[in-house]
Amino acid sequence: MPQTYSISDLARELDITTRAIRFYEEQGMLSPERRGQERIYSPKDLVTLKLILRGKRIGFSLAECKDLIELYDPSGGNRKQLEAFMEKIAQRRTQLAEQLLDIEQMQLELDTAEERCLAAMAETPR
């Protein structure tokens, strides 16, 4: 019999709240079995949650995570999923590089503003 997990097992193992797990279920990203009111999660659900959390850590939107998870196909070696993941990584790197340039430009503008303020303060009496 394959390993199964309760919602509290998953929450504890992944250090997230049961509310977060229910949210991902509401978004259609998890589909646990039901025994009455009890949710029974599979190893696939555990992997899906790990992928969601990893995607969030590297800045992917929930929709992007969902798209990648839907490409999961172990019978095909997951080639499509991996190629899509690589494309998303490249896009994220480009976005971060642009944000870094924006931050550096803003820092230069702050330096200039600060220098002008200090110069103006030096010229005015206390």
Secondary structure as UniProt FT lines:
FT   HELIX           7..14
FT   HELIX           18..26
FT   TURN            27..28
FT   STRAND          33..35
FT   TURN            36..37
FT   STRAND          38..41
FT   HELIX           43..57
FT   TURN            58..59
FT   HELIX           62..70
FT   HELIX           74..76
FT   TURN            77..78
FT   HELIX           79..123
//
